[in-house]
């Protein structure tokens, strides 16, 4: 397609859409390089695609931007709109088009997991939800929120607290049993039915069914009292008080006690926020905000795409989903959700009554989140402008890369690079370097190798930073400048060094050095800038230290297990997977070790004999 496609749009679009069917299906829009930039579905492909091109000016500027980039369109016909929905989801996952609404996975959000296959399940905090038959609750929007929930459960219910590995090898009850917060199923005979009853209570609590749980506990308490089991009745009473205290903090928003999710959104030219409110048994129990940028989806497409992707990942689908805008295919989405839940699910666009109030609440929360994002972005921009001015930088430091080294007496030297964009960590661009050319303690040589490996590929090293920062004083800065000179990158981006204050010299703050300048830059008048640079330096230090510790730990594992006859790579991997650490293997008895996966008694005796020898410094 010609570069001036938009100018000749009226004449060209019939050729672009030639042969497009009026059947349901999926369409893939591609740019001049053949890359898929947008995937959509339609009940009538021809009608939907004509809507992009049959008007000289689009009321939606985002659609106009997309149309300018379209060089080719591919269509796939499906038998039904439901099939188009499934195919669209598959193609979005495959191509991850730039202008589609793509919901990021929840790996970074913690959830609570309960393995119901175990006769004595416990709750663990996980970052990834898997379809493994376990029950998952969450994801929670913050780490403190999940641990606060776990704290309430641990205080109220007597589930076991130990991990599965310790549960298998423990020989006597732990402190939790001694203080009465665990039944001690690791070592004592605990009635599985009694334990499972407690598990059901925990599940009700975590699903937000606290009114149901309160009603159940009241019945249990009264029954225990009638049977003159006063200690049990008192125990249930204390549990009841704790749960009712939690219930007081939950807001009743609907009197019919149904489970609902309410979805609202707010948009600006650059950002879209989708907010979902969780109502369980009529009580508002939480909310989450989702941020999307660079999406060209309309309001209706935004909500539809969000629903499809969110409920594909979540573990709980409510009875009713309220949406703030109507969209084509609501009946298809409703049918798809019903198939997932195996019970009828309704998707409703309310027009009057209390449900409209819930929609307004969701939209208000979305608007507030959007306002905060815009304000934060302006604040970040102001900080970067101040940093550029104070350090006399050639360009605005939108992307900052920082390097730090780590070693112990020169052994296993490593270097790490962290990246901040728009003042925020961009962890996907972090890099680790195992230093190959340095065998003695030499920070300068270590830094030189890391910088050469990062920037020594010419244009293949892109993206380049706006500002490079090295952890160290003038020496490290000099190495950085020298490496960039050798790579013909001088002037391509700014370079600074950050050095810790010297208390012996009476220095009161860390120092920022620039090439060609003898004294450090004085940032006394804008302490926030120094704090920002220190935050980047500290993140680089944390990152490289974590990497170095992991390497040392791996080396220790190799040095111990690899010296034992009969323990090859597969057996070593099986042992570490079963026990989790060398410490746990050492703590296991000979019988337990013999029964581990892939083990026999002879090899277990050799392992136990070797691990009984104290570790050397190298191990």
C-alpha positions in Angstrom: 0.0 0.0 0.0 1.2 3.5 -0.8 2.7 5.7 2.0 0.1 8.4 1.1 -2.7 6.0 1.8 -4.7 8.4 4.0 -4.7 11.2 1.4 -6.2 8.8 -1.2 -8.3 7.0 1.3 -11.6 7.5 -0.4 -10.2 6.0 -3.6 -8.0 3.3 -2.0 -10.2 1.7 0.6 -12.4 -0.3 -1.7 -9.2 -2.1 -2.9 -8.2 -2.7 0.7 -11.6 -4.2 1.6 -12.2 -6.0 -1.7 -13.7 -9.4 -1.1 -14.4 -8.9 2.6 -17.4 -11.0 3.7 -20.4 -9.9 5.6 -20.1 -13.0 7.8 -18.9 -13.0 11.5 -15.2 -13.2 12.0 -11.9 -11.6 13.0 -9.8 -9.0 11.2 -6.1 -8.3 11.6 -4.8 -4.8 10.6 -1.2 -4.6 9.6 1.3 -1.8 9.1 3.6 -1.3 6.1 6.1 -3.8 7.6 3.5 -6.5 7.9 3.3 -6.3 11.7 -0.1 -6.8 13.2 -1.1 -3.6 15.0 -4.8 -4.3 15.8 -7.0 -7.4 16.1 -10.8 -7.1 16.2 -13.9 -9.2 15.8 -17.3 -8.4 14.2 -20.7 -9.8 13.7 -20.5 -8.4 10.2 -16.9 -8.0 9.0 -17.8 -5.9 5.9 -19.9 -3.4 7.9 -17.4 -3.2 10.7 -14.4 -2.5 8.5 -16.3 0.0 6.3 -16.9 2.0 9.5 -13.1 2.7 9.6 -12.9 4.1 6.1 -16.3 5.5 4.9 -16.0 8.9 6.5 -13.6 11.7 5.7 -13.0 12.7 9.3 -13.3 10.3 12.3 -15.0 11.7 15.4 -12.6 9.6 17.4 -9.0 10.9 16.8 -7.5 7.6 18.0 -9.3 5.7 15.2 -7.9 8.3 12.7 -4.4 7.6 14.0 -4.9 3.8 13.5 -6.3 4.2 10.0 -3.2 6.2 8.9 -1.0 3.2 9.8 -3.1 0.5 8.1 -1.4 -1.0 5.0 -3.2 -4.3 4.8 -6.1 -6.1 6.3 -6.5 -9.9 6.8 -9.9 -11.5 7.7 -10.8 -14.9 9.1 -14.4 -16.0 8.8 -15.9 -18.0 11.7 -19.2 -19.9 11.9 -20.5 -17.9 14.9 -19.8 -14.7 16.8 -18.8 -16.8 19.8 -16.1 -18.5 17.7 -14.9 -15.1 16.6 -14.6 -14.1 20.3 -12.4 -17.1 21.1 -10.3 -16.6 17.9 -9.8 -12.9 18.6 -8.5 -13.7 22.1 -6.1 -16.3 20.7 -4.7 -13.9 18.1 -4.3 -11.0 20.6 -2.2 -13.3 22.8 -0.2 -14.4 19.8 0.5 -11.1 18.2 0.1 -8.7 21.3 -0.9 -5.8 18.9 0.2 -2.4 20.0 -3.2 -0.7 19.9 -5.3 -3.5 21.5 -6.4 -3.5 25.1 -4.0 -6.1 26.6 -4.5 -7.0 30.3 -1.1 -7.8 31.9 -1.0 -11.0 33.9 -1.1 -10.9 37.7 2.3 -12.4 38.5 3.3 -9.2 40.3 0.1 -9.3 42.5 0.1 -11.7 45.5 -2.7 -14.2 46.0 -3.6 -16.8 48.6 -3.5 -20.4 47.6 -5.1 -23.4 49.3 -4.3 -26.9 48.1 -7.6 -28.7 48.8 -6.2 -32.0 47.7 -4.2 -32.2 51.0 -6.2 -33.6 54.0 -4.7 -30.7 56.0 -4.3 -27.8 53.6 -2.8 -24.5 54.5 -2.7 -21.0 53.0 0.4 -19.8 51.1 1.2 -16.5 49.4 1.9 -17.0 45.7 2.5 -14.7 42.7 1.1 -16.9 39.9 -2.3 -18.4 39.6 -2.2 -21.9 38.0 -5.0 -24.3 37.0 -3.8 -27.0 39.3 -7.0 -27.8 41.2 -6.1 -25.6 44.2 -8.3 -22.7 45.4 -6.9 -19.2 44.8 -8.1 -16.0 46.5 -7.1 -12.6 45.1 -5.1 -11.2 43.5 -4.6 -8.6 46.2 -3.6 -5.1 45.1 -0.8 -4.8 47.6 1.5 -7.0 49.6 0.4 -5.5 53.0 -3.3 -6.3 52.1 -2.6 -10.0 51.5 -0.5 -10.4 54.7 -3.1 -8.5 56.7 -5.7 -10.9 55.5 -3.5 -13.8 56.3 -2.8 -12.4 59.8 -6.6 -12.2 60.5 -7.1 -15.8 59.4 -4.1 -17.1 61.5 -5.5 -15.4 64.5 -9.1 -16.6 64.0 -8.7 -20.1 62.6 -6.3 -22.9 63.5 -5.0 -23.9 60.1 -1.4 -25.2 60.0 1.2 -22.5 59.3 4.2 -24.6 58.2 5.1 -25.2 54.6 4.5 -28.6 53.0 8.2 -29.5 53.2 8.4 -28.8 56.9 5.0 -30.5 57.4 6.4 -33.7 56.0 9.6 -33.9 58.1 8.6 -32.2 61.4 9.0 -34.5 64.4 7.2 -32.4 67.1 4.7 -29.6 67.1 5.9 -26.1 66.7 5.3 -23.0 68.8 2.0 -22.3 66.9 0.5 -25.5 68.5 1.9 -24.5 71.9 0.1 -21.1 71.8 -3.2 -22.7 70.6 -3.2 -21.2 67.0 -2.7 -24.6 65.2 -4.1 -28.1 65.8 -0.7 -29.7 65.1 -1.7 -32.1 62.3 2.0 -32.5 61.5 2.6 -34.7 64.5 -0.7 -35.3 66.2 -3.9 -37.2 65.3 -6.3 -34.5 64.1 -9.8 -35.5 62.8 -9.7 -34.7 59.1 -13.5 -33.9 59.1 -12.9 -31.3 61.9 -10.1 -29.8 60.0 -12.0 -29.7 56.7 -14.9 -28.0 58.5 -12.5 -25.3 59.5 -11.2 -25.1 55.9 -14.8 -24.5 54.7 -15.1 -21.6 57.2 -11.9 -20.1 55.9 -13.1 -20.4 52.3 -16.3 -18.6 53.2 -14.3 -15.8 54.8 -12.0 -15.4 51.9 -14.8 -15.4 49.3 -16.4 -12.5 51.2 -19.3 -14.6 52.5 -18.8 -13.3 56.0 -22.6 -13.0 56.7 -23.0 -16.6 55.8 -20.1 -17.5 58.0 -21.4 -15.5 60.9 -24.8 -17.3 60.6 -23.1 -20.7 60.6 -20.9 -19.9 63.6 -23.9 -18.7 65.6 -25.7 -22.0 64.9 -22.6 -24.0 65.9 -22.1 -22.0 69.1 -25.7 -22.5 70.2 -25.5 -26.2 69.4 -22.3 -26.6 71.4 -23.9 -24.7 74.3 -27.0 -26.9 74.2 -24.8 -30.0 74.4 -23.0 -28.4 77.3 -19.7 -28.2 75.4 -18.9 -24.9 76.9 -15.2 -24.7 76.0 -16.1 -25.3 72.4 -18.9 -22.7 72.5 -16.5 -20.2 74.0 -13.9 -20.9 71.3 -16.6 -20.4 68.6 -17.8 -17.2 70.3 -14.3 -15.7 70.2 -14.0 -16.6 66.5 -17.4 -15.0 65.9 -16.4 -11.8 67.6 -13.2 -11.5 65.5 -15.2 -12.1 62.2 -18.0 -9.6 63.2 -15.3 -7.0 63.8 -14.0 -7.5 60.3 -17.6 -7.4 58.9 -18.1 -4.0 60.5 -15.5 -2.6 58.1 -17.4 -3.8 55.1 -20.0 -1.5 53.4 -23.4 -2.9 52.6 -24.3 -1.7 49.1 -27.1 -4.0 48.0 -29.7 -5.7 50.1 -30.2 -8.8 48.0 -26.8 -10.3 49.1 -25.7 -11.4 45.5 -22.2 -11.5 44.3 -21.5 -8.7 41.8 -18.6 -7.1 40.0 -19.1 -3.4 38.9 -17.0 -2.2 36.0 -16.5 1.5 35.3 -13.9 3.5 33.4 -12.4 6.9 32.8 -10.3 8.1 29.9 -8.0 10.8 28.7 -6.3 11.2 25.3 -3.2 9.2 26.6 -4.6 6.9 29.3 -7.6 4.7 30.1 -8.5 3.4 33.6 -10.8 0.5 34.2 -12.0 0.1 37.8 -13.7 -3.0 39.1 -15.6 -3.0 42.4 -16.1 -6.4 44.1 -19.4 -6.9 45.9 -19.8 -10.2 47.8 -23.1 -11.1 49.5 -24.1 -7.5 49.1 -21.0 -6.1 50.8 -18.3 -4.1 49.1 -15.2 -6.0 49.9 -12.6 -4.4 47.5 -11.6 -2.8 44.3 -8.9 -2.8 41.6 -7.7 -0.3 39.0 -6.2 -1.3 35.6 -4.3 1.2 33.6 -4.0 1.0 29.8 -2.1 3.4 27.5 -1.8 3.6 23.7 -5.1 1.8 23.1 -7.2 2.7 20.2 -10.2 0.7 21.4 -13.5 2.6 21.7 -15.3 2.7 25.0 -17.4 -0.3 24.2 -14.4 -2.3 22.9 -12.4 -1.3 26.0 -15.0 -2.8 28.4 -15.6 -5.9 26.2 -11.8 -6.7 25.9 -11.3 -6.1 29.6 -14.2 -8.5 30.6 -12.9 -11.2 28.3 -9.3 -11.1 29.5 -10.0 -10.5 33.2 -12.5 -13.3 33.7 -10.3 -15.6 31.6 -7.6 -15.3 34.4 -9.7 -14.9 37.5 -10.7 -17.7 39.8 -14.2 -16.3 40.7 -17.0 -15.2 38.4 -19.9 -13.5 40.2 -23.6 -14.0 39.5 -23.9 -10.5 37.9 -21.6 -8.0 36.2 -22.6 -4.4 35.9 -21.0 -2.4 33.1 -21.0 1.4 32.5 -21.5 1.2 28.8 -23.4 -1.0 26.4 -21.4 -3.0 23.8 -22.2 -5.2 20.8 -22.0 -8.9 21.7 -23.1 -8.5 25.3 -25.1 -11.7 24.8 -22.1 -13.5 23.5 -19.9 -12.5 26.5 -22.8 -13.5 28.8 -23.0 -16.9 27.2 -19.2 -17.3 27.4 -19.1 -16.4 31.1 -22.0 -18.8 31.8 -20.0 -21.6 30.1 -17.0 -20.8 32.3 -19.0 -20.6 35.6 -21.4 -23.5 34.7 -24.1 -21.3 36.2 -26.0 -18.4 34.5 -24.1 -15.1 34.6 -25.8 -11.8 33.7 -24.0 -8.8 32.1 -26.2 -5.7 32.7 -26.0 -2.1 31.7 -28.2 -0.5 34.4 -30.3 2.5 33.5 -32.0 3.3 36.8 -32.1 2.4 40.5 -29.4 1.5 43.0 -27.3 -0.4 40.4 -26.7 2.9 38.6 -25.3 4.3 41.9 -22.8 1.5 41.9 -21.8 2.3 38.4 -21.2 5.9 39.3 -19.1 4.8 42.3 -16.9 2.7 40.0 -16.6 5.6 37.5 -15.7 8.0 40.3 -12.9 5.7 41.5 -11.7 5.3 37.9 -11.7 9.1 37.5 -9.8 9.6 40.7 -7.1 7.1 39.7 -6.8 8.7 36.3 -6.3 12.1 38.0 -3.6 10.7 40.2 -1.8 9.2 37.2 -1.8 12.5 35.3 -0.6 14.4 38.4 2.2 11.9 39.0 3.3 12.1 35.4 3.4 15.9 35.7 5.4 15.7 38.9 7.8 13.2 37.4 8.3 15.5 34.4 9.0 18.4 36.7 11.6 16.4 38.6 13.4 15.4 35.4 13.4 18.9 34.2 15.0 20.1 37.5 17.5 17.3 37.3 18.4 18.3 33.7 18.9 21.9 34.8 20.9 21.2 38.0 23.3 18.7 36.3 23.4 20.7 33.0 22.5 17.6 31.0 22.3 17.8 27.2 18.9 16.0 27.2 16.0 15.3 29.5 17.0 12.1 31.5 13.8 10.1 30.7 15.8 6.8 30.6 18.5 6.4 33.2 20.8 3.3 33.4 22.9 2.6 36.5 25.7 0.0 37.0 27.1 -1.5 40.1 29.5 -4.4 40.8 29.8 -7.1 43.4 32.4 -9.7 44.4 34.0 -11.4 47.5 37.8 -11.1 47.4 37.6 -11.1 43.7 35.7 -14.4 43.4 32.7 -14.7 41.2 32.6 -11.0 40.2 29.3 -9.8 38.7 27.8 -6.6 37.5 24.3 -5.4 37.3 22.4 -2.7 35.4 19.0 -1.2 36.5 16.9 1.0 34.3 14.5 3.8 35.4 12.1 5.3 32.8 10.1 8.4 33.7 11.4 8.0 37.3 10.1 4.5 37.6 12.0 1.1 37.6 11.7 -0.7 34.3 12.6 -4.2 35.5 12.1 -5.8 32.1 15.2 -4.0 31.0 17.4 -4.9 34.0 20.6 -6.8 33.0 23.0 -9.2 34.9 26.6 -9.7 33.8 28.8 -12.6 34.9 32.2 -11.1 34.6 34.5 -13.3 32.4 37.8 -11.4 32.0 38.5 -10.4 35.7 39.9 -13.0 38.1 41.3 -10.6 40.8 39.6 -7.8 42.8 39.4 -5.0 40.2 36.3 -2.9 40.2 37.6 -0.8 37.3 38.1 -3.8 35.0 34.8 -5.2 36.1 33.0 -2.0 35.3 34.8 -1.7 31.9 33.7 -5.3 30.9 30.1 -4.6 31.8 29.9 -1.3 29.9 31.6 -2.8 26.9 29.1 -5.7 26.8 26.2 -3.3 27.3 27.2 -0.6 24.7 29.6 -2.4 22.4 27.2 -3.7 19.8 26.7 -0.4 17.9 23.1 0.2 17.0 22.4 -3.2 18.3 22.8 -1.8 21.8 19.7 0.4 21.5 17.9 1.7 23.3 20.6 4.0 24.7 20.0 5.8 27.9 19.7 9.6 28.2 21.8 9.4 31.4 24.3 6.7 32.4 25.1 6.6 36.2 27.9 4.5 37.7 28.2 3.7 41.4 31.6 5.0 42.4 33.7 8.2 42.5 35.9 9.8 39.9 37.7 6.5 39.2 34.6 4.6 38.1 33.4 7.7 36.2 36.7 7.9 34.4 36.4 4.2 33.3 33.0 4.9 32.0 34.1 7.9 29.9 37.1 5.9 28.6 34.9 3.0 27.5 32.4 5.3 25.8 35.3 7.1 24.0 36.6 3.7 22.7 33.1 2.8 21.5 32.7 6.2 19.8 29.7 7.0 22.0 31.0 10.2 23.6 28.3 12.7 23.6 25.6 10.2 22.7 24.3 10.4 26.3 25.3 12.1 29.6 27.4 10.3 32.2 27.7 10.8 36.0 29.1 9.0 39.0 27.6 8.8 42.4 29.9 8.2 45.5 29.0 7.7 49.1 29.8 10.4 51.6 33.1 10.0 53.6 32.2 10.4 57.3 35.9 10.6 58.2 36.2 13.8 56.1 33.0 15.3 57.7 31.0 14.9 54.5 27.2 15.1 55.0 25.8 13.8 51.8 26.6 11.6 48.8 28.5 13.2 45.9 27.6 13.5 42.2 30.5 13.8 39.8 30.5 14.9 36.2 33.3 14.4 33.6 35.7 17.3 33.4 34.6 18.7 36.7 36.9 18.5 39.8 34.4 19.1 42.5 31.1 17.3 42.9 27.8 19.0 41.9 26.1 20.8 44.8 22.5 19.6 45.1 21.9 21.2 48.5 19.2 23.4 47.1 17.2 20.5 45.7 17.6 17.5 48.1 14.8 15.6 46.3 17.1 15.2 43.2 19.8 13.6 45.3 17.3 11.3 47.0 16.1 10.3 43.5 19.6 9.4 42.3 20.3 7.6 45.6 17.2 5.5 45.1 18.4 4.5 41.6 21.9 3.7 43.1 20.4 1.7 46.0 18.2 -0.3 43.6 21.3 -1.1 41.5 23.1 -2.2 44.6 20.2 -4.4 45.8 19.9 -6.0 42.3 23.6 -6.9 41.9 23.9 -8.2 45.5 20.9 -10.4 45.1 22.4 -11.8 41.9 25.8 -12.4 43.5 24.2 -14.2 46.5 22.3 -16.4 44.1 25.5 -17.3 42.3 27.3 -18.1 45.5 24.3 -20.2 46.7 24.3 -22.2 43.4 28.1 -22.7 43.6 27.7 -24.0 47.2 25.0 -26.5 46.1 27.2 -27.7 43.2 30.3 -28.0 45.4 28.5 -30.1 48.0 26.3 -32.5 46.0 28.6 -32.8 43.0 31.3 -34.5 45.2 29.0 -37.3 46.2 29.3 -40.6 44.1 26.0 -41.7 42.7 24.4 -38.2 42.7 24.1 -37.0 39.1 22.3 -34.0 37.7 18.9 -35.7 37.7 19.1 -37.0 41.2 20.5 -33.7 42.5 17.6 -31.9 40.8 15.0 -34.3 42.3 16.5 -33.9 45.8 16.5 -30.1 45.7 13.0 -30.1 44.3 11.8 -32.4 47.1 13.6 -30.7 50.0 14.1 -27.2 48.7 17.6 -26.6 50.2 20.8 -28.3 51.4 19.8 -27.4 55.0 16.6 -29.4 54.7 18.4 -32.4 53.1 20.9 -32.3 56.0 18.0 -32.3 58.5 16.2 -35.3 57.0 16.6 -38.7 58.6 18.2 -41.7 56.8 14.8 -43.3 56.3 13.3 -40.1 54.9 16.2 -39.6 52.6 16.0 -43.2 51.3 12.4 -42.7 50.4 12.9 -39.5 48.5 12.2 -39.5 44.8 14.9 -41.4 42.8 16.8 -42.4 46.0 18.0 -45.6 47.5 19.5 -46.4 51.0 23.1 -46.8 49.8 23.1 -43.3 48.1 21.2 -41.8 51.1 24.0 -43.1 53.4 26.7 -41.5 51.2 24.8 -38.2 51.1 24.2 -38.2 54.9 27.9 -39.0 55.5 29.0 -36.2 53.2 26.6 -33.6 54.6 27.6 -34.4 58.2 31.1 -32.9 57.4 31.1 -29.1 58.2 30.9 -26.9 55.1 34.1 -25.2 53.9 34.3 -21.5 53.0 34.0 -22.4 49.3 30.8 -24.4 50.0 
